Amino acid sequence: MSILESIKSNPFTPLKLVVCGDGGVGKTTLVKTFINGSFFADANQTIAVAFHSTQMRISDPNSKVKLKVQIWDLGGQEQFRNMGMFKTYCKGADVALLCFDLTDIGSLYAIPHWLEFLEAETPKFLIGTKSDLATYEERKVDLSYYKSKFGCEEAYLCCSTHYQSIQEVFREVFQWLKEKQQEQFGILGVKIKQPKWMEIIPKLKE
């Protein structure tokens, strides 16, 4: 079932977001910093997969409805990838974040291994982490080239020690999803009542 079909059938179905990338690139720190609203420094190695959830406030001030987001944080170590479960974990994902460490170019070259677990229609975003630790030359990586090479919608750099940087990444991803669904709902000029979640302005629960 596509994200559009899912939204039509149940506008309050949780969105499924998977976070992929080699071990140590900062996936768990990224996710927990976003959820907690501040830098999360005590992230341990993820064993196989970790589940997180948060809610987004609907922009309508008169509505108490929130959008639920389920985040699947996949363990990056090779032994977990070889367990044969990641393709199942990624099935039905509404969006995927492909993370690499700006200070470790090998983690960028490993992205194709993670693409194998994703369904072809899953929207993908390339995320370069640890921009605060990267040198000037490392931050000059050609994101537009790799975005195209890996079939991603957009590419971003971020720094987990600055919460605003993380929030902006998630804001951009959900804004892209919102706009994409608005386009699809307007196909052939047919007016379809938009589900509540399309009114969201990504924001951590208060």
C-alpha positions as CSV (number, residue, x, y, z in Angstrom):
1,M,0.0,0.0,0.0
2,S,1.4,3.4,-1.0
3,I,1.6,6.3,1.4
4,L,-1.3,8.0,-0.5
5,E,-3.5,4.9,-0.2
6,S,-2.6,4.6,3.5
7,I,-3.5,8.2,4.2
8,K,-6.8,7.9,2.3
9,S,-7.8,4.8,4.2
10,N,-6.8,6.1,7.6
11,P,-5.5,9.7,8.0
12,F,-4.2,8.8,11.5
13,T,-2.1,5.8,10.5
14,P,1.4,6.4,11.9
15,L,4.0,7.4,9.4
16,K,6.9,5.0,9.3
17,L,10.4,6.4,9.0
18,V,13.4,4.2,8.8
19,V,16.9,5.5,9.6
20,C,19.8,3.6,7.8
21,G,23.5,3.8,7.7
22,D,26.7,2.2,9.0
23,G,27.4,1.8,12.7
24,G,28.8,4.9,14.4
25,V,27.5,7.5,11.9
26,G,25.2,9.0,14.6
27,K,21.8,7.6,13.7
28,T,20.6,7.0,17.2
29,T,22.0,10.4,18.4
30,L,20.1,12.0,15.5
31,V,16.8,10.3,16.3
32,K,17.0,10.8,20.1
33,T,18.1,14.4,19.9
34,F,15.1,15.1,17.7
35,I,12.7,13.3,20.0
36,N,14.1,14.7,23.3
37,G,14.4,18.2,22.0
38,S,18.0,18.5,23.1
39,F,21.4,16.9,22.4
40,F,21.5,13.2,23.4
41,A,25.0,12.3,24.1
42,D,24.6,8.8,25.6
43,A,23.6,6.8,22.6
44,N,24.7,3.1,22.7
45,Q,25.2,0.8,19.8
46,T,21.8,-0.2,18.4
47,I,21.2,-4.0,18.5
48,A,19.5,-4.9,15.3
49,V,16.7,-2.3,15.4
50,A,15.3,0.2,17.9
51,F,11.8,1.7,17.8
52,H,11.0,5.3,18.7
53,S,7.9,7.4,18.4
54,T,6.9,11.0,18.6
55,Q,3.9,13.2,17.6
56,M,3.5,16.2,15.5
57,R,1.1,19.0,16.4
58,I,-1.6,19.7,13.8
59,S,-1.3,23.3,12.7
60,D,-5.0,24.1,13.2
61,P,-5.0,25.7,16.7
62,N,-8.6,24.4,17.3
63,S,-7.6,20.8,16.7
64,K,-6.1,18.5,19.3
65,V,-5.1,15.9,16.7
66,K,-1.5,15.0,16.4
67,L,0.3,13.0,13.8
68,K,2.1,10.0,15.2
69,V,5.5,9.1,13.7
70,Q,7.2,5.7,14.2
71,I,11.0,5.8,13.7
72,W,12.9,2.6,13.0
73,D,16.6,3.0,13.9
74,L,18.5,0.1,12.2
75,G,21.7,-1.2,13.7
76,G,24.6,-0.3,11.5
77,Q,27.0,-3.2,12.3
78,E,27.6,-5.7,9.5
79,Q,26.4,-8.6,11.6
80,F,23.0,-7.0,11.9
81,R,22.8,-6.4,8.2
82,N,23.6,-10.1,7.6
83,M,20.8,-11.3,9.8
84,G,18.4,-11.0,6.9
85,M,15.7,-9.0,8.7
86,F,16.3,-5.4,7.5
87,K,14.4,-5.8,4.3
88,T,11.4,-6.8,6.4
89,Y,11.9,-3.9,8.8
90,C,12.0,-1.5,5.9
91,K,8.9,-2.8,4.2
92,G,6.1,-0.3,4.0
93,A,8.3,2.7,5.1
94,D,6.9,6.0,4.1
95,V,10.3,7.6,4.1
96,A,14.0,6.7,4.7
97,L,16.9,8.6,6.0
98,L,20.3,7.4,4.6
99,C,22.9,8.6,7.1
100,F,26.7,8.9,6.6
101,D,29.5,10.4,8.7
102,L,31.1,13.4,7.1
103,T,34.4,12.5,8.8
104,D,34.3,8.9,7.4
105,I,34.0,8.8,3.6
106,G,33.7,5.1,3.8
107,S,30.2,5.4,5.4
108,L,29.1,7.4,2.3
109,Y,30.4,4.8,-0.1
110,A,28.5,2.2,1.9
111,I,25.1,3.7,1.2
112,P,24.4,1.4,-1.8
113,H,24.3,-1.6,0.7
114,W,21.5,0.1,2.6
115,L,19.6,0.9,-0.6
116,E,19.2,-2.9,-1.1
117,F,16.9,-3.1,1.9
118,L,14.5,-0.3,0.8
119,E,11.6,-0.6,-1.5
120,A,12.0,1.2,-4.8
121,E,9.1,3.6,-4.2
122,T,10.3,4.7,-0.7
123,P,11.3,8.4,-0.7
124,K,14.9,8.6,0.4
125,F,16.9,11.5,1.9
126,L,20.7,11.6,2.2
127,I,21.9,12.9,5.6
128,G,25.5,13.9,6.3
129,T,26.1,13.8,10.1
130,K,28.7,15.3,12.4
131,S,29.2,18.5,10.4
132,D,30.6,20.1,13.6
133,L,33.5,17.6,13.6
134,A,34.2,17.7,9.9
135,T,36.9,19.7,8.3
136,Y,36.2,22.4,5.7
137,E,37.2,19.9,3.0
138,E,35.0,17.2,4.4
139,R,32.0,19.5,4.5
140,K,32.5,20.2,0.8
141,V,31.4,16.8,-0.3
142,D,29.3,17.0,-3.4
143,L,25.8,16.3,-2.0
144,S,24.0,17.0,-5.2
145,Y,26.1,14.3,-7.0
146,Y,25.5,11.7,-4.4
147,K,21.8,12.6,-4.0
148,S,21.4,11.9,-7.7
149,K,23.6,8.8,-7.6
150,F,21.6,7.2,-4.7
151,G,18.2,8.3,-6.0
152,C,17.4,10.6,-3.1
153,E,14.9,13.4,-3.0
154,E,17.2,15.8,-1.1
155,A,20.4,15.8,0.9
156,Y,21.3,17.7,4.1
157,L,24.1,18.2,6.5
158,C,23.5,18.3,10.2
159,C,25.1,18.4,13.6
160,S,23.5,16.6,16.5
161,T,25.0,18.9,19.1
162,H,22.8,21.7,17.7
163,Y,19.1,20.7,18.1
164,Q,18.0,23.3,15.6
165,S,20.1,21.5,12.9
166,I,18.3,18.2,13.6
167,Q,14.9,19.8,13.8
168,E,15.4,21.4,10.4
169,V,16.3,18.1,8.8
170,F,13.0,16.5,10.0
171,R,11.1,19.6,9.2
172,E,12.3,19.5,5.6
173,V,11.6,15.8,5.2
174,F,8.0,16.1,6.5
175,Q,7.4,19.3,4.5
176,W,8.5,17.4,1.3
177,L,6.1,14.6,2.1
178,K,3.3,17.1,2.7
179,E,3.9,18.8,-0.6
180,K,4.2,15.5,-2.5
181,Q,0.8,14.4,-1.2
182,Q,-0.8,17.7,-2.0
183,E,0.3,17.2,-5.6
184,Q,-1.1,13.7,-5.7
185,F,-4.4,14.7,-4.2
186,G,-4.8,17.3,-6.9
187,I,-4.2,14.9,-9.8
188,L,-6.7,15.5,-12.8
189,G,-8.2,18.4,-10.9
190,V,-10.2,16.1,-8.7
191,K,-11.0,17.8,-5.4
192,I,-10.5,15.3,-2.6
193,K,-10.8,16.4,1.0
194,Q,-7.3,16.4,2.4
195,P,-6.7,14.3,5.5
196,K,-5.8,16.1,8.7
197,W,-2.2,15.1,8.7
198,M,-1.5,17.2,5.6
199,E,-2.1,20.3,7.7
200,I,0.9,19.6,9.9
201,I,3.8,21.8,10.6
202,P,6.4,19.4,11.9
203,K,7.0,20.3,15.6
204,L,8.0,18.3,18.6
205,K,5.1,17.7,21.0
206,E,4.9,20.4,23.6
